[in-house]
Amino acid sequence: MAGAGDYLSQIDISNEEKDKLVAEAIRYIIFKTHQNSGCPIKREELTQLVTKNYRNRGLPAVVIEEAKEKMSSIFGYELRELQRTRPSSTSQGHSSQQNVADTKSYVLISKLPADIYRKYVEDVNTAHVTGFTFVVVSIVHLAGGKIPEESLWHHLRRMGLSESDEKHPVLGNIKQAVELLVQKRYLQKAKINGPEGNITFYELAERALDGPVSEEIKEYVAQIVNKNVDTVD
C-alpha cells in the first residue's frame, strides 16, 4: 500500500500544498458551522473547495480525511458524516443510481463528555434551541417517526408554541424555529396527495436518526413513559 508521500507525488502536489488545503477546509467547516447555526455542510462544498485549483479526483477525499483527523486531535470535534435520507412518501420512483457523494454531508459533534461540555463549552444563550429541538424531535419520534404538520402544531400549541407567534420571548418566530430544524436535517418535509388535497408531513431526517441522538431520545421517552406508569400505579 502506497504511503502518503508516494500518493502526493503521483498527483503532483507537495505536502505543504496539501497542508494548506486541509487548513482551508478546516477554516471553512468551522466558519460555515457557526454562520449557519450548525446546519450540515455538503460534501460537494468541500470537494469544490479543493478542486477549484486542483483537478485530481482523489485529492478531495485525502483532504477531507486529514481534516477529520485534525478536527479530532486539535479541536476535539468529530466531523460526522451523514447520509441524506429521502422522505418515505417520495422514496418510490426515484433512481437508486443517484450520486451518493452528492447526498453526503458533515456536522461537527463535540467529543467532550456531556457534563464537561455543558459546564465549559455550551452557550447558555442557545440552550433553549437545544431544548426546543429535543422536544420537537421527540414528538415526531413518538408519532412513529412521521407526523402531519397540523398534528405537530397541535402538540406544540398545547405547550404554548403557536405557528402564528413571531415574537416568542425565547424562540422568536416559532415557524422559523421549526424550519431551522429542517435546514439542520433533524426533520424533513414532504407533501402527500390525499382525498382532501395535499397534506404536509414532517419526518425524522438523518441527524435525528443518527445513533447517539436517536438513543438519547429513546432513553428520554422511556423515562417519561415509566414515570407515567408509576403515577398511574
C-alpha positions in Angstrom: 0.0 0.0 0.0 1.5 3.4 -1.1 2.4 5.9 1.6 1.0 9.4 1.8 4.2 10.8 0.3 4.0 8.4 -2.7 0.4 9.3 -3.3 1.0 13.1 -3.2 3.9 12.7 -5.7 1.6 10.8 -8.0 -1.0 13.7 -8.1 1.7 16.3 -8.4 1.1 18.2 -5.1 3.6 18.9 -2.3 3.0 18.1 1.3 2.9 21.9 2.0 0.2 22.4 -0.6 -1.8 19.6 0.9 -1.5 21.0 4.4 -2.7 24.4 3.1 -5.8 22.7 1.6 -6.5 20.9 4.8 -6.2 24.1 6.8 -8.5 25.9 4.4 -11.1 23.0 4.7 -11.0 23.2 8.5 -11.5 27.0 8.4 -14.4 26.6 6.0 -16.0 23.9 8.2 -15.7 26.0 11.4 -16.9 29.2 9.7 -19.9 27.6 8.0 -21.0 25.7 11.1 -21.1 29.0 13.1 -22.6 31.0 10.2 -25.4 28.6 9.5 -26.3 27.7 13.1 -24.9 24.1 12.8 -26.6 23.2 9.5 -24.8 20.3 7.8 -22.1 21.1 5.3 -22.4 19.3 2.0 -19.5 17.1 0.8 -19.7 18.8 -2.6 -18.9 22.1 -0.9 -15.6 20.7 0.5 -14.9 19.0 -2.8 -15.3 22.2 -4.7 -13.0 24.0 -2.2 -10.2 21.6 -3.2 -10.9 21.2 -6.9 -11.1 24.9 -7.7 -7.3 24.8 -8.1 -6.6 21.1 -8.3 -8.3 18.7 -10.7 -7.3 15.3 -9.3 -10.4 13.4 -8.4 -8.9 11.6 -5.5 -7.5 14.7 -3.7 -10.7 15.9 -2.0 -11.1 12.5 -0.2 -7.5 12.8 1.1 -8.0 16.4 2.3 -11.4 15.7 4.0 -9.9 12.6 5.8 -7.0 14.6 7.1 -9.3 17.5 8.1 -11.3 14.9 10.1 -8.2 13.7 11.9 -7.1 17.3 12.8 -10.6 18.4 13.9 -10.5 15.5 16.3 -6.9 15.7 17.6 -6.6 19.5 17.8 -10.2 20.9 18.3 -11.8 17.9 20.0 -14.6 17.7 17.4 -15.8 14.7 15.4 -16.6 15.6 11.7 -19.5 13.2 11.5 -20.6 12.1 8.0 -24.3 11.9 7.4 -26.1 10.1 4.6 -29.0 12.2 3.4 -32.3 10.4 3.7 -35.3 10.7 1.5 -38.8 11.3 2.8 -40.6 7.9 2.9 -43.5 9.3 0.9 -41.3 10.3 -2.0 -38.8 7.5 -1.9 -40.5 5.3 -4.5 -40.0 6.1 -8.1 -36.6 7.7 -7.7 -33.5 6.2 -9.3 -31.3 4.2 -6.9 -28.3 5.3 -9.0 -28.3 8.8 -7.6 -24.7 10.1 -7.0 -24.0 9.1 -3.4 -21.4 11.7 -2.9 -23.9 14.4 -3.6 -26.1 13.2 -0.8 -23.4 13.2 1.9 -22.9 16.0 4.4 -21.0 16.6 7.6 -21.7 18.1 11.0 -19.4 18.9 13.9 -20.0 17.0 17.2 -18.1 17.6 20.3 -16.1 14.6 21.7 -16.2 16.0 25.2 -18.3 14.2 27.8 -21.7 15.7 28.1 -21.2 17.1 31.6 -17.9 18.8 30.7 -19.4 20.2 27.5 -22.4 21.7 29.4 -20.1 23.2 32.1 -17.3 24.7 29.9 -18.5 24.9 26.3 -22.2 25.1 25.9 -23.6 28.6 25.4 -26.4 29.2 27.9 -27.9 31.7 25.4 -28.5 28.9 22.9 -29.6 26.2 25.4 -33.3 26.9 24.6 -32.7 26.0 21.0 -31.3 22.6 22.0 -34.3 22.0 24.3 -36.8 23.0 21.5 -35.0 20.7 19.1 -35.2 17.8 21.5 -38.9 18.4 22.2 -39.9 18.6 18.5 -37.9 15.6 17.5 -39.3 13.6 20.4 -42.9 14.5 19.3 -42.2 13.2 15.8 -40.4 10.1 17.3 -43.5 9.3 19.4 -45.7 9.6 16.4 -43.7 6.8 14.7 -41.1 9.0 13.0 -43.6 10.8 10.9 -46.4 13.3 11.7 -48.8 15.5 9.8 -47.9 19.2 10.0 -51.2 20.1 11.7 -50.7 17.4 14.3 -47.3 18.7 15.1 -48.6 22.2 15.6 -51.4 20.8 17.7 -48.9 19.3 20.2 -46.8 22.5 20.1 -49.8 24.7 20.7 -50.6 22.7 23.8 -47.1 23.7 25.1 -47.9 27.4 24.3 -46.0 27.4 21.0 -48.1 28.7 18.1 -47.2 28.8 14.4 -48.5 32.4 14.3 -46.2 33.6 17.1 -43.5 35.7 15.5 -42.2 37.2 18.7 -41.8 34.5 21.3 -39.7 35.8 24.2 -37.2 33.0 23.9 -37.5 31.3 20.5 -38.6 34.3 18.4 -40.5 33.3 15.3 -41.8 29.8 16.1 -42.5 28.8 12.5 -38.9 29.7 11.5 -37.6 27.8 14.5 -39.3 24.6 13.1 -38.0 25.4 9.6 -34.5 25.7 11.0 -34.8 22.1 12.2 -35.4 21.1 8.6 -32.4 23.0 7.4 -30.3 21.4 10.2 -31.6 18.0 8.9 -33.3 16.9 12.2 -36.6 16.9 10.2 -37.6 16.8 6.6 -40.9 17.8 4.9 -42.9 16.1 2.3 -46.3 16.6 0.7 -48.7 13.7 0.0 -51.7 13.8 -2.2 -54.8 12.7 -0.3 -58.6 12.8 -0.9 -58.7 16.2 0.8 -55.7 17.6 -1.1 -52.0 17.9 -0.3 -51.1 17.1 3.2 -47.6 18.2 4.6 -45.8 15.8 6.8 -42.7 16.2 9.0 -40.5 13.2 9.2 -37.2 12.4 11.1 -34.2 13.2 9.0 -30.7 11.7 9.1 -29.4 13.9 12.0 -32.3 12.8 14.3 -31.8 9.2 13.1 -28.0 9.3 13.9 -27.1 6.8 16.6 -26.3 8.9 19.6 -29.2 11.4 19.1 -31.7 8.6 18.4 -30.6 6.6 21.5 -30.8 9.7 23.7 -34.4 10.4 22.5 -35.4 6.8 23.1 -34.0 6.9 26.6 -35.8 10.2 27.4 -39.1 8.9 26.1 -38.7 5.6 28.0 -38.2 7.6 31.2 -41.3 9.7 30.6 -43.4 6.5 29.9 -42.1 4.8 33.1 -42.9 7.9 35.2 -46.4 7.9 33.8 -46.9 4.2 34.6 -45.6 4.7 38.1 -48.0 7.6 38.6 -51.0 5.5 37.4 -50.0 2.7 39.7 
